[in-house]
Amino acid sequence: MNKLFKLILLAGIVIIGFDASAQNLEQLSKDLKSLRNFNDNLDHRLDVLEKSIDDVLWFQRVGDVAYVDKVYMYGPPLAHEENLTGQGAGNPTKFWSYIFIPKDIDVNKKYPLLVFPHGGVHANVTTYYTHIIREMVSQGYIVVAADYRGSTGYGKGFYEKIDYGGLEVEDVDASRAYMIENYDFVDKDRVGLIGWSHGGLITLFNLYNHPESYKVGYAGVPVSDLIARMGYKNQGYRDLYSADFHIGKTADENVEEYRRRSPAWHTSKLKTPLLIHTNTNDEDVNVLEVEHLIKSLKADGKKFEYEIFKDMPGGHSFNRLDTKAAKEIRVKVYKFLAGYLNPPNPIKTLKELHKAGYKY
């Protein structure tokens, strides 16, 4: 859309030619603002279309092994209300969550639940995770994956409800509570968290904030230190956080707020078994962030497991790929989770994983 916007801008300049009167300049400014708004709104509408298409793909790609559903629920009120006394002020924030239930379950028994927060600053649950969801479901896990506040595919208004490292964490926990309240076959005492990148950050904060609710957690390449992150990312990335509808200030202007949203600075709260993976050639979450997290956990005397992979192909996605090496690492992840959640059909070998996720 940026190219389209530039073409429209260039056309406007050509039409105006050399007439630079104050009236024309004022009108041009208004037109440019209108075009920017149109471009922004069109981007969000295209995201909604893309989300609708991907929702159909979920049924096609996972529907043979899982009952797939999408349910509407709510989390805490907005972090920032525009009008504190307006109608609806203080109401819960509504969002959608995906549910994947193994087709072969016995509803008279209890099954473990995996809470799966998606990654991306502004992103959503997509069929990028098809094989991983199939692998989880085949083991007898019920999976819930929330499109928490700030996710894309639901319009500009929902996009601007983002609260990175804040109330989005409680949205994800609300999805856990929803499953326990609404499905009798979910075992409230066998609930785990698994997330990568931004989802890894949400995993960590849920373990910190709700240790009584989760038996185990896996954080893959987790965003761990927003202060460091603001230092090595570009300005466009920083702007996602300092936007008026989000934090509203830069890290330099409010370092304490960015620290509050950084798991590496709150490791003293960990009480739950945890496995962390990172990769030295990660082009998104620099390994220095995760190293900070690991060192902080050690300094606080916490018991946890971790592995730092050396220049694994795939960078940030190294163990989410469909390669043999990525699958072998996921076998390790599932073995770790199974030790605490005891699924009925745990994956123990690469052959078992391949059959579960890829049919053959």
C-alpha distance (Angstrom), angle and dihedral (degrees) to the residues before:
residue distance angle dihedral
M1 . . .
N2 3.82 . .
K3 3.81 90.7 .
L4 3.80 91.1 51.1
F5 3.78 90.8 50.2
K6 3.82 91.7 51.1
L7 3.79 91.6 50.0
I8 3.79 91.6 51.2
L9 3.79 90.4 47.6
L10 3.80 91.6 50.4
A11 3.79 91.0 49.1
G12 3.79 90.2 52.2
I13 3.77 91.7 52.1
V14 3.82 92.0 50.0
I15 3.81 92.2 49.6
I16 3.77 92.2 51.0
G17 3.79 90.5 47.2
F18 3.74 113.8 175.6
D19 3.80 97.2 -24.2
A20 3.77 100.8 115.6
S21 3.78 100.0 166.7
A22 3.80 117.6 152.2
Q23 3.79 90.5 -112.3
N24 3.79 93.2 54.6
L25 3.80 92.8 45.5
E26 3.80 90.7 51.9
Q27 3.79 91.0 49.4
L28 3.80 91.0 47.2
S29 3.79 89.9 53.1
K30 3.81 90.6 52.3
D31 3.80 91.7 47.2
L32 3.79 92.1 50.0
K33 3.80 91.4 50.7
S34 3.79 89.8 49.7
L35 3.80 91.2 49.7
R36 3.79 91.6 49.7
N37 3.79 90.9 52.1
F38 3.80 90.8 47.1
N39 3.79 91.0 49.4
D40 3.81 92.4 48.2
N41 3.80 94.1 47.6
L42 3.80 91.4 46.2
D43 3.81 90.2 54.1
H44 3.80 90.1 54.9
R45 3.80 92.7 47.2
L46 3.80 90.0 51.4
D47 3.82 88.3 51.0
V48 3.81 88.9 54.7
L49 3.80 90.1 51.5
E50 3.80 92.1 48.0
K51 3.81 90.4 49.4
S52 3.82 91.9 51.5
I53 3.80 91.3 51.7
D54 3.79 92.6 48.0
D55 3.80 91.1 49.6
V56 3.80 88.6 60.9
L57 3.79 90.0 50.3
W58 3.82 90.8 56.4
F59 3.80 90.3 64.7
Q60 3.79 92.2 46.2
R61 3.78 96.9 46.9
V62 3.82 101.6 37.6
G63 3.79 104.6 18.1
D64 3.80 94.1 94.7
V65 3.81 92.3 64.9
A66 3.79 103.9 24.4
Y67 3.77 142.3 42.5
V68 3.81 101.1 -121.7
D69 3.79 121.8 -155.8
K70 3.80 139.3 161.8
V71 3.79 117.0 -148.6
Y72 3.80 135.4 -172.5
M73 3.80 117.9 -127.4
Y74 3.78 140.7 147.0
G75 3.78 144.5 -118.8
P76 3.82 133.7 -171.7
P77 3.83 122.0 -42.0
L78 3.79 119.6 -84.8
A79 3.80 118.2 -66.1
H80 3.82 89.0 -130.5
E81 3.80 122.1 29.4
E82 3.81 115.9 -158.9
N83 3.80 91.9 -153.5
L84 3.79 114.3 23.4
T85 3.82 92.7 -168.6
G86 3.80 98.3 38.6
Q87 3.79 124.6 113.8
G88 3.79 109.3 -77.4
A89 3.80 94.6 16.0
G90 3.79 109.9 151.3
N91 3.79 94.3 21.1
P92 3.80 117.4 140.9
T93 3.80 118.9 -91.6
K94 3.80 110.7 -108.3
F95 3.82 122.1 -143.8
W96 3.81 142.3 158.0
S97 3.80 127.9 -109.5
Y98 3.79 131.7 -167.8
I99 3.79 119.7 -130.7
F100 3.80 124.9 -160.1
I101 3.81 117.0 -171.7
P102 3.83 122.3 179.8
K103 3.80 109.7 -109.7
D104 3.79 93.0 -137.8
I105 3.82 99.0 55.7
D106 3.78 123.4 129.8
V107 3.82 104.4 -130.3
N108 3.80 89.6 -151.6
K109 3.81 91.0 65.7
K110 3.81 133.7 67.0
Y111 3.80 123.6 -110.5
P112 3.80 133.7 -168.3
L113 3.80 120.2 -106.2
L114 3.79 127.3 -139.1
V115 3.80 116.0 -158.6
F116 3.78 107.6 -152.6
P117 3.85 118.6 -168.4
H118 3.80 114.1 -167.8
G119 3.80 124.0 -128.1
G120 3.81 134.2 -125.2
V121 3.81 128.5 83.8
H122 3.80 88.7 -106.4
A123 3.82 108.5 8.5
N124 3.81 140.2 107.8
V125 3.78 146.2 -138.0
T126 3.81 106.7 -69.0
T127 3.80 140.4 169.2
Y128 3.80 87.2 -98.2
Y129 3.82 80.9 96.8
T130 3.82 95.9 49.9
H131 3.80 97.2 119.9
I132 3.79 93.7 41.4
I133 3.81 91.5 52.3
R134 3.81 89.5 48.7
E135 3.81 89.5 51.1
M136 3.80 91.8 51.0
V137 3.79 95.7 46.0
S138 3.80 93.0 47.3
Q139 3.80 89.3 60.5
G140 3.79 91.2 56.8
Y141 3.79 96.9 -99.8
I142 3.77 120.3 144.2
V143 3.81 107.8 -142.7
V144 3.80 130.8 -154.1
A145 3.81 119.9 -172.9
A146 3.80 118.5 -176.2
D147 3.78 127.0 -151.2
Y148 3.79 87.9 -147.8
R149 3.82 125.0 -166.4
G150 3.79 112.9 -55.2
S151 3.81 94.5 30.9
T152 3.78 118.7 138.9
G153 3.79 126.2 -117.4
Y154 3.81 96.9 56.5
G155 3.78 102.5 79.9
K156 3.77 137.1 -92.7
G157 3.80 95.4 -66.7
F158 3.80 94.2 58.4
Y159 3.81 91.3 41.7
E160 3.80 89.5 58.1
K161 3.80 92.8 52.9
I162 3.81 88.3 76.6
D163 3.81 116.6 140.9
Y164 3.82 104.6 175.4
G165 3.79 110.7 -156.5
G166 3.80 88.6 -1.4
L167 3.79 132.1 76.6
E168 3.80 92.5 -13.1
V169 3.81 83.9 77.7
E170 3.80 89.5 60.2
D171 3.81 91.2 47.9
V172 3.79 88.8 58.9
D173 3.79 91.8 47.9
A174 3.80 88.4 48.9
S175 3.81 87.9 58.6
R176 3.82 88.5 56.0
A177 3.81 91.2 50.1
Y178 3.81 90.7 47.7
M179 3.80 92.0 56.0
I180 3.79 93.7 49.9
E181 3.79 92.3 47.2
N182 3.80 96.3 47.0
Y183 3.81 105.9 34.8
D184 3.80 118.4 55.7
F185 3.81 92.2 -164.6
V186 3.83 93.0 62.9
D187 3.80 110.9 100.8
K188 3.82 107.1 -136.7
D189 3.78 89.5 -161.4
R190 3.82 94.0 57.3
V191 3.78 105.5 56.4
G192 3.80 123.5 137.7
L193 3.79 136.9 -179.8
I194 3.80 126.7 -136.0
G195 3.79 125.6 176.6
W196 3.77 143.2 147.1
S197 3.82 129.7 -143.6
H198 3.83 108.8 -24.5
G199 3.81 85.2 5.5
G200 3.80 87.0 56.3
L201 3.81 89.6 55.5
I202 3.81 90.2 51.1
T203 3.79 89.5 47.9
L204 3.80 91.3 54.0
F205 3.79 94.7 47.4
N206 3.81 92.4 48.8
L207 3.80 89.7 52.3
Y208 3.81 88.6 50.0
N209 3.82 96.2 44.7
H210 3.81 100.6 37.4
P211 3.81 108.6 27.6
E212 3.80 91.0 153.4
S213 3.81 91.5 59.9
Y214 3.80 101.8 52.9
K215 3.79 131.8 57.6
V216 3.81 97.5 -167.3
G217 3.79 143.5 -5.0
Y218 3.80 139.8 -154.4
A219 3.82 120.3 -158.1
G220 3.79 115.0 -171.5
V221 3.83 117.4 -165.2
P222 3.82 88.3 -24.5
V223 3.79 123.2 -163.3
S224 3.80 98.1 -116.5
D225 3.80 111.6 165.1
L226 3.81 120.2 32.3
I227 3.79 92.1 -176.3
A228 3.79 92.0 59.6
R229 3.79 89.3 40.4
M230 3.79 92.6 57.6
G231 3.81 87.3 55.0
Y232 3.79 98.8 57.1
K233 3.82 100.9 31.5
N234 3.82 124.2 84.4
Q235 3.80 126.9 -103.7
G236 3.79 94.3 -99.4
Y237 3.80 89.8 58.9
R238 3.81 92.8 46.7
D239 3.79 89.7 52.0
L240 3.81 89.9 63.4
Y241 3.80 88.3 67.5
S242 3.80 101.9 36.5
A243 3.83 92.3 49.6
D244 3.81 113.7 127.7
F245 3.81 91.9 -115.0
H246 3.81 92.0 51.0
I247 3.83 128.5 39.9
G248 3.78 90.1 -30.0
K249 3.80 95.5 -150.6
T250 3.77 137.4 66.8
A251 3.80 122.9 -110.9
D252 3.78 88.3 -105.6
E253 3.81 90.7 55.6
N254 3.82 95.6 45.0
V255 3.77 111.6 14.1
E256 3.80 92.8 162.8
E257 3.81 92.0 60.7
Y258 3.80 91.5 53.3
R259 3.79 89.6 47.2
R260 3.82 89.7 52.6
R261 3.79 88.5 57.6
S262 3.83 95.2 48.2
P263 3.84 118.5 93.2
A264 3.81 93.8 -155.3
W265 3.81 89.5 68.3
H266 3.84 95.2 53.6
T267 3.79 103.7 48.0
S268 3.80 93.1 125.3
K269 3.82 87.1 77.1
L270 3.81 96.1 63.4
K271 3.81 114.4 115.3
T272 3.81 100.5 148.3
P273 3.83 130.3 86.4
L274 3.79 108.1 -95.1
L275 3.80 138.5 -173.4
I276 3.82 120.4 -162.8
H277 3.80 127.9 -168.4
T278 3.79 127.3 -173.1
N279 3.80 137.2 165.4
T280 3.80 127.8 -139.3
N281 3.82 94.0 -138.4
D282 3.81 95.6 48.0
E283 3.81 105.1 144.1
D284 3.82 93.9 -165.3
V285 3.82 109.3 38.3
N286 3.79 103.8 31.8
V287 3.78 111.4 -136.0
L288 3.83 89.4 -121.3
E289 3.82 89.1 73.7
V290 3.78 93.5 55.0
E291 3.80 91.6 42.2
H292 3.80 87.5 56.8
L293 3.81 89.2 51.8
I294 3.81 92.2 48.9
K295 3.80 93.5 47.7
S296 3.80 91.4 48.0
L297 3.80 91.9 51.1
K298 3.79 89.9 50.1
A299 3.80 91.9 47.7
D300 3.80 89.3 53.3
G301 3.79 90.2 51.2
K302 3.80 94.8 -116.6
K303 3.79 123.2 163.1
F304 3.78 111.6 -131.1
E305 3.79 141.1 129.1
Y306 3.77 128.4 -117.9
E307 3.77 143.8 165.8
I308 3.79 128.6 -160.5
F309 3.80 108.8 -154.8
K310 3.80 117.9 -149.7
D311 3.82 115.4 -126.7
M312 3.80 94.7 -38.6
P313 3.82 112.9 -174.0
G314 3.78 110.8 -102.7
G315 3.80 97.6 43.7
H316 3.79 108.4 -150.5
S317 3.83 91.7 11.2
F318 3.80 95.8 43.5
N319 3.82 97.3 130.4
R320 3.80 98.0 30.7
L321 3.79 94.4 63.7
D322 3.80 125.0 101.5
T323 3.80 92.7 -116.5
K324 3.78 123.4 118.8
A325 3.81 92.0 -113.6
A326 3.81 92.1 52.3
K327 3.80 91.3 49.2
E328 3.80 91.6 50.2
I329 3.79 89.7 55.2
R330 3.80 91.4 48.9
V331 3.80 88.8 54.5
K332 3.82 86.3 59.8
V333 3.81 90.7 49.9
Y334 3.80 93.0 50.3
K335 3.80 92.3 47.6
F336 3.79 89.5 53.4
L337 3.80 93.3 49.5
A338 3.81 92.9 44.4
G339 3.78 90.6 57.2
Y340 3.81 88.7 68.6
L341 3.82 104.2 25.1
N342 3.81 101.1 40.8
P343 3.83 100.0 -149.9
P344 3.83 115.8 -162.0
N345 3.84 94.6 -117.9
P346 3.81 108.0 29.0
I347 3.80 119.4 -170.8
K348 3.77 109.3 -121.6
T349 3.79 104.5 160.7
L350 3.80 139.4 39.8
K351 3.81 89.7 -115.5
E352 3.81 91.2 55.9
L353 3.81 91.1 48.2
H354 3.77 93.0 49.8
K355 3.77 93.2 50.8
A356 3.80 91.2 47.1
G357 3.78 96.8 48.0
Y358 3.79 102.9 28.8
K359 3.84 103.1 27.4
Y360 3.82 95.7 -123.5
